[in-house]
Amino acid sequence: PGRPDFVVRLLGVFATSNADTARRIDEAAGTADWATLAELAHGLKGSAGNISATQLRQQAALTEEAARNGTPEAGHHATRLAELLRRCLVEIGARAA
């Protein structure tokens, strides 16, 4: 409904711009670089919202908050965020094929 060509382009931009984000999230969490993790989660929160990836957006918000506060759960939230992002990118790739 609406503009499928726009949706396809939007998903393509999301996938391209986040191709390396899951690895960067894992890396930031692994080194307890909470500032970088918060920045990555914040960016992903916005872009996930743009494609209506609600679960990914919610996890990004949890991760961002935990990283900004330096809470012990930040690493766990980051792992879950990277996992959800990878799944989202696989799904986008499958739909594009």
Rosetta blueprint (number, residue, H / E / L):
1 P L
2 G L
3 R L
4 P H
5 D H
6 F H
7 V H
8 V H
9 R H
10 L H
11 L H
12 G H
13 V H
14 F H
15 A H
16 T H
17 S H
18 N L
19 A L
20 D L
21 T H
22 A H
23 R H
24 R H
25 I H
26 D H
27 E H
28 A H
29 A H
30 G H
31 T L
32 A L
33 D L
34 W H
35 A H
36 T H
37 L H
38 A H
39 E H
40 L H
41 A H
42 H H
43 G H
44 L H
45 K H
46 G H
47 S H
48 A H
49 G H
50 N H
51 I L
52 S L
53 A L
54 T H
55 Q H
56 L H
57 R H
58 Q H
59 Q H
60 A H
61 A H
62 L H
63 T H
64 E H
65 E H
66 A H
67 A H
68 R H
69 N H
70 G L
71 T L
72 P L
73 E L
74 A H
75 G H
76 H H
77 H H
78 A H
79 T H
80 R H
81 L H
82 A H
83 E H
84 L H
85 L H
86 R H
87 R H
88 C H
89 L H
90 V H
91 E H
92 I H
93 G H
94 A H
95 R H
96 A H
97 A L
